[in-house]
Amino acid sequence: MPPAATENVPAPAAAAAAPSKPEAQPYLSTMPSSDFSWQITLANKVVAITGANRGIGLGIAEVCLANSAKFVYSFDLMEPGEDFAELQKRYSNFRYIQTDVTSEESIENAINKVVEETGRIDGLVANAGMTKHQPALKFDREQLDKLFNLNVYGAYFCAQIVARKFIELGIKGSIVMTSSMTSYRPNRAAPSAPYGATKAAVRNMCHTLAMEWSQHGIRVNSISPGFVQTAMTYYVEKSPDWDLKMQYYGGMPRLADPRELGGAYVYLLSDASSYTTGIDIPIAGIVGAW
């Protein structure tokens, strides 16, 4: 049987005129230069850390300074205290700019001031945050708004504004956000569903920001600490069942010194981590066993 005759039917105009592809953007590789020493160091780097007048932020600042950062800036709303002053005595390149990270204008002014003073900015640690521990049934809208405004929106706009500055200056910058192990699992010693939700948001947004900004040579990562000894965690070791938790959960039976987190931040801020982006590093001690 002969094959059926076919007609030459012209393709519809819409199909013939396929939409043009968007023009490819130039890709800025994070690969260091051929003479890079591969030493994990922050030499010649200018780093800003939000909430670095005390607690975890101050500990990160100390480790960055100990690893040869050229300048470290604390963006903090609070006035510096004795601990800040003590560190500044040892490192005159540790500076403070009063900053409200819930205000985009304040963040932008702080970043511009860093660039005016030093000519550049290489890294930003979005660390400022707050917590409130109480049963979920007791949280009201105002309390949730405060947590999300600082922990989530503050981190997001810090990242967005500094990323624009990196692109403007042609700098292969690094952004590191402080998440929390409560982004993975509940804090049994002091539950807070809203706090855990804010930190899960922080950890999650890093993945997408890393994907979007990789073409600009910008890396975005997060770190999830467990229990760290700060003014916000004084209650943990006073929990009546703390010893029992240590007996059954195992791991390190203590809270971390904030400086014990610093090595991971230094790595992610340094050029040695040039192929590391979109990840979270848990530094959890005992909490990982929960």
C-alpha positions in Angstrom: 0.0 0.0 0.0 1.6 3.4 -1.0 2.3 5.8 1.8 -0.3 8.4 2.4 0.3 11.7 0.7 1.3 14.6 3.0 0.9 18.3 2.5 3.6 20.9 3.1 1.8 23.0 5.7 3.7 26.2 6.8 4.5 26.5 10.5 2.5 29.0 12.5 4.1 32.4 12.7 4.4 32.1 16.5 6.3 28.9 16.2 8.5 30.2 13.4 9.6 33.2 15.4 11.0 31.5 18.5 11.7 33.8 21.4 15.3 34.9 21.5 17.5 33.6 24.4 18.6 36.2 27.0 22.1 37.3 26.5 24.5 35.3 28.6 26.1 37.3 31.4 29.9 37.2 31.8 31.0 34.6 34.4 33.4 35.8 37.1 35.3 32.7 38.4 36.2 32.5 42.1 39.4 30.5 41.2 42.4 32.2 42.8 45.3 33.4 40.7 48.0 31.0 39.6 50.5 32.2 42.3 47.9 31.7 45.2 49.6 30.1 48.2 46.5 28.2 49.4 47.1 29.3 52.9 43.9 29.9 54.8 44.3 33.6 55.6 42.4 36.8 55.5 45.5 38.9 54.7 44.5 42.1 52.8 40.8 41.3 53.4 38.3 43.9 54.8 35.5 42.1 56.6 32.3 43.5 58.2 30.4 41.5 60.9 27.0 42.5 62.1 26.4 42.2 65.8 30.1 42.0 66.7 30.2 44.1 69.8 29.7 41.0 71.9 28.9 37.3 71.8 29.3 35.1 68.7 30.1 38.2 66.5 32.9 39.3 68.8 34.4 35.8 68.8 34.3 35.7 65.0 35.9 39.1 64.9 38.8 37.9 67.1 39.5 34.9 65.0 39.4 36.9 61.8 41.9 39.4 63.3 44.1 36.6 64.5 44.1 35.3 60.9 45.5 38.6 59.5 42.4 40.4 58.3 43.4 43.9 57.2 40.4 45.5 58.9 37.4 44.1 60.7 34.3 46.2 61.3 31.5 45.6 63.7 28.1 46.8 62.5 26.1 46.9 65.8 23.3 49.0 67.2 24.6 48.7 70.8 27.5 50.8 72.0 30.7 48.8 72.4 31.4 47.4 75.9 34.5 46.3 77.8 35.0 43.1 75.8 35.1 45.1 72.6 37.5 47.6 74.1 39.8 44.8 75.3 40.0 43.3 71.8 40.5 46.7 70.2 43.5 47.2 72.5 45.1 44.2 70.9 44.0 44.9 67.4 43.9 48.6 66.4 42.4 47.5 63.0 39.1 46.5 64.8 36.5 49.2 64.2 32.9 50.0 65.0 30.1 51.6 63.0 26.8 52.0 64.7 24.3 50.3 62.4 20.7 49.2 62.6 20.5 46.1 60.4 16.7 46.4 60.3 17.2 49.6 58.3 18.3 49.3 54.6 19.6 52.9 54.7 21.7 52.3 57.8 23.2 49.1 56.3 24.0 50.9 53.1 25.6 53.9 54.9 27.8 51.5 57.0 29.0 49.6 53.9 29.7 52.9 52.1 31.7 54.1 55.1 33.9 51.0 55.1 34.6 51.5 51.4 35.4 55.2 51.9 37.8 54.4 54.7 39.5 51.3 53.2 38.8 51.4 49.5 37.1 48.0 49.5 35.0 45.4 51.3 35.7 41.7 50.8 33.4 39.9 53.2 30.3 40.3 55.3 29.1 38.1 58.1 25.4 38.5 58.7 25.4 37.5 62.3 23.2 39.9 64.2 20.1 38.2 65.7 17.9 37.8 68.7 16.0 35.0 70.3 13.0 34.4 72.5 12.2 31.1 74.2 8.7 30.3 75.3 5.9 27.9 74.4 4.5 28.4 70.9 1.0 29.0 72.3 2.2 32.2 74.0 3.8 33.9 71.0 1.9 36.9 69.5 2.3 38.7 66.2 4.4 41.5 67.6 7.0 39.1 69.0 7.2 37.2 65.7 7.6 40.4 63.8 10.6 41.4 65.9 12.3 38.0 65.4 11.8 37.9 61.6 12.6 41.6 61.1 16.1 41.2 62.7 17.0 37.6 62.0 15.6 37.2 58.5 15.0 40.6 56.9 18.2 42.0 58.5 20.3 39.2 57.1 18.7 39.4 53.7 19.2 43.1 53.2 22.7 43.0 54.5 23.5 40.3 51.8 21.6 42.2 49.1 23.3 45.5 49.7 26.8 44.2 50.1 26.4 42.1 47.0 25.5 45.2 45.0 28.7 46.8 46.4 30.8 43.7 45.4 29.5 43.9 41.9 30.0 47.6 41.7 33.7 47.3 42.8 34.4 44.1 40.8 35.2 42.2 44.0 34.8 38.4 44.4 33.1 38.8 47.8 32.0 36.2 50.4 28.9 36.4 52.5 28.5 34.2 55.5 25.2 34.0 57.5 24.8 32.7 61.1 22.0 30.2 61.1 21.5 27.7 64.0 21.1 24.1 64.7 17.5 24.9 65.6 17.1 25.3 61.8 17.5 21.5 61.7 15.8 20.3 64.9 14.2 21.6 68.1 16.1 23.1 71.0 14.9 20.8 73.7 16.5 22.8 76.5 14.5 25.9 75.5 12.0 25.5 72.6 11.2 28.4 70.3 9.4 27.5 67.1 9.6 31.1 65.7 13.3 31.4 66.3 14.0 28.0 64.6 11.9 29.2 61.7 13.9 32.4 61.3 17.1 30.4 61.3 15.8 27.9 58.8 14.9 30.8 56.5 18.4 32.1 56.8 20.0 28.8 56.0 17.6 28.2 53.1 18.0 31.6 51.5 21.8 31.1 51.2 21.3 28.3 48.7 19.4 30.5 46.3 21.5 33.6 46.8 24.6 31.4 46.1 23.1 30.2 42.9 22.0 33.6 41.7 25.2 35.5 42.5 27.8 32.9 41.5 28.2 34.5 38.1 29.4 37.6 39.9 32.1 35.7 41.8 30.1 36.1 45.0 29.9 33.1 47.4 27.1 32.7 50.0 27.3 30.2 52.8 25.9 29.7 56.4 27.1 28.3 59.7 24.8 26.6 62.2 26.2 26.8 65.7 24.9 24.6 68.5 24.9 25.9 72.1 27.4 28.8 72.4 28.3 30.5 75.7 26.9 34.0 75.3 24.6 36.4 77.3 21.7 34.8 75.4 22.4 31.2 76.5 23.1 31.6 80.2 20.0 29.5 81.0 21.2 26.4 79.1 23.6 24.9 81.7 21.2 25.9 84.5 18.5 23.6 83.1 17.6 21.1 85.8 18.0 18.1 83.5 21.2 19.4 81.8 23.3 16.5 83.3 20.7 14.0 82.2 20.8 15.4 78.7 24.6 15.0 78.7 24.3 11.4 79.9 21.8 10.3 77.1 22.7 12.5 74.2 26.5 12.2 74.4 28.8 14.5 72.6 30.7 17.4 74.2 29.3 18.1 77.6 29.8 21.9 77.4 28.9 25.0 75.5 31.2 26.4 72.9 33.4 29.4 73.3 32.4 31.8 70.5 36.0 31.7 69.1 35.6 28.0 68.4 33.2 28.9 65.6 35.7 31.3 64.1 37.8 28.9 62.0 34.8 28.0 59.8 34.0 31.7 59.2 37.6 32.4 58.3 37.7 29.5 55.9 34.5 30.7 54.1 35.7 34.3 54.0 39.1 33.3 52.6 40.1 32.6 49.0 41.0 29.1 50.1 37.2 28.3 49.9 36.9 29.6 46.3 34.8 26.6 45.2 32.7 26.5 48.4 29.3 28.1 48.1 25.6 27.3 49.0 26.5 25.1 51.9 25.8 25.1 55.7 28.4 24.0 58.2 27.0 22.8 61.5 29.3 23.5 64.4 27.2 21.8 67.0 29.2 19.9 69.6 26.5 18.0 71.5 23.5 19.3 69.5 24.2 17.2 66.5 23.3 14.1 68.5 19.9 15.4 69.4 
